[in-house]
Structure formats: C-alpha cells, structure tokens
Amino acid sequence: MCQHQPPCPSANTPDHRAARIEAEHWEQGWCRLCNGVVIFDDGGEFLPDGHVVPAPHHCRAAA
C-alpha cells in the first residue's frame, strides 16, 4: 500500500504505528495510516487483515 520512500512499516510489524497518516478524521475519532491500519482515539486499532487490537485498559489507583 505505501508509496513512500523509504517505505513505511507494514501493518504486521511491531512499529506499524510509525506509518504516515493517509486519512485523518479525529472529529469522528479515527485516522487511517498508509499501511491500512485504522487507529481510534481510544488507542484501539483495526488491522487490514480484519484483526482488532483492543484499546489498552488503564488502571486507576483508588482515591
């Protein structure tokens, strides 16, 4: 998918979030990277092969 030189990391590599943003719609809560990964504002991801990476859960200390 990526046409950049040097190419951006592919969707199946650990550093896939380093790819450039191709479409940005933060008002809707998401952006799409040039490697096909969709990143949501909660930290979750949708990969081009159909896999979903859930948003990280943050633990809060009891007040």
Helices and strands as residue ranges (DSSP letters): G 16-18, E 21-25, E 30-33, E 38-40, E 45-46, E 52-53
